[in-house]
């Protein structure tokens, strides 16, 4: 662990939030944004 000076699993603390952020952005773009503006399929509107 980080506290004990063993950094073999430190990649989890770096990669985890990055993957989580990407996944959250994709889910937001797919579900929440469509629910906020129904009927606006044209991106130029």
Secondary structure, 3 states (H helix, E strand, C coil): CCCCCCCCCHHHHHHHHHHHHHHHHHHHHHHHHHHHCCCCCCCCC
